[in-house]
Amino acid sequence: MIEVINKLKTKRFCMLNALYEFMEGNTQKWCNLKELCQSQGIPFDSNTFAYLQEEGLIKMYGAAFTCFLSHDGVRAIEEAWGNPHRETMYFPAIANMTPQNG
């Protein structure tokens, strides 16, 4: 079961991290997260998108899968990168993740 949980957390990290990098941590810009993931070779999953939204890490903006990075999303990514060897509430330790885009 731990393997399944870590796989889900890794998917969440990859999607949110792609958004963070694209937005450069800016909470005032929006983009279509599905299109962004597809352009970067990151598997997109609508359940993962819904989880990020439900946790307040992203905010919806109109059309399907279009969103803003929330302040909490910025904090979650920065916490994960701040100590890549430590698991966070949302993500496994970055140092232990297997890349999702290749």
C-alpha positions in Angstrom: 0.0 0.0 0.0 2.9 2.4 0.7 4.0 2.0 -2.9 0.6 3.1 -4.2 0.5 6.1 -1.8 4.0 7.2 -2.9 3.1 6.8 -6.6 0.1 9.1 -6.1 2.1 11.6 -4.1 4.8 11.6 -6.8 2.1 12.3 -9.5 0.8 15.2 -7.4 4.3 16.6 -7.0 5.2 16.4 -10.7 2.0 18.2 -11.7 2.3 20.9 -9.1 6.0 21.3 -9.7 5.5 21.7 -13.4 2.9 24.5 -12.7 5.2 26.1 -10.2 8.2 26.2 -12.6 6.0 27.4 -15.5 4.5 30.2 -13.3 7.9 30.9 -11.7 6.1 30.8 -8.4 3.7 33.5 -9.4 0.1 33.2 -8.0 -1.3 35.8 -10.4 -0.8 33.9 -13.7 -3.0 31.1 -15.0 -2.6 28.2 -17.5 -4.2 25.0 -18.6 -2.4 22.4 -16.5 -3.4 19.5 -18.7 -1.8 21.2 -21.7 1.3 22.1 -19.7 1.8 18.6 -18.5 1.3 17.2 -22.0 3.9 19.6 -23.4 6.4 18.5 -20.8 5.8 14.8 -21.1 4.2 14.6 -17.6 1.3 12.2 -17.4 -1.9 14.2 -16.7 -4.6 12.7 -14.5 -7.9 14.4 -13.7 -8.1 12.8 -10.3 -4.7 14.2 -9.4 -5.8 17.6 -10.7 -9.0 17.3 -8.5 -6.8 16.5 -5.4 -4.6 19.5 -5.9 -7.7 21.7 -6.2 -9.4 20.1 -3.1 -6.3 20.6 -1.0 -6.2 24.3 -2.1 -2.8 23.9 -3.9 -4.3 25.2 -7.1 -7.4 27.5 -7.8 -9.7 27.0 -10.8 -9.9 29.7 -13.5 -12.8 29.2 -15.9 -12.3 26.5 -18.5 -11.5 22.9 -17.8 -8.1 22.3 -16.2 -7.2 26.0 -16.3 -5.9 27.2 -12.9 -3.8 29.4 -10.8 -1.0 28.3 -8.5 -2.2 29.1 -4.9 -0.1 30.5 -2.1 -0.4 27.1 -0.4 0.8 25.4 -3.5 3.9 27.7 -3.6 4.6 26.9 0.0 4.1 23.1 -0.6 6.6 23.1 -3.5 9.1 25.3 -1.7 8.9 23.1 1.4 9.6 20.0 -0.6 12.6 21.6 -2.4 13.8 23.1 0.9 14.7 19.6 2.2 14.7 17.1 -0.7 15.5 14.2 1.7 12.4 14.7 3.8 8.8 13.7 3.1 6.2 16.4 3.4 2.5 16.3 4.1 1.8 16.1 0.3 4.9 14.6 -1.3 7.5 11.9 -0.8 11.1 13.0 -0.4 12.2 14.4 -3.7 15.5 12.5 -3.5 13.5 9.2 -3.5 11.1 10.0 -6.4 11.3 8.4 -9.8 10.8 11.0 -12.6 7.4 10.9 -14.2 8.3 12.4 -17.6 10.6 9.9 -19.2 
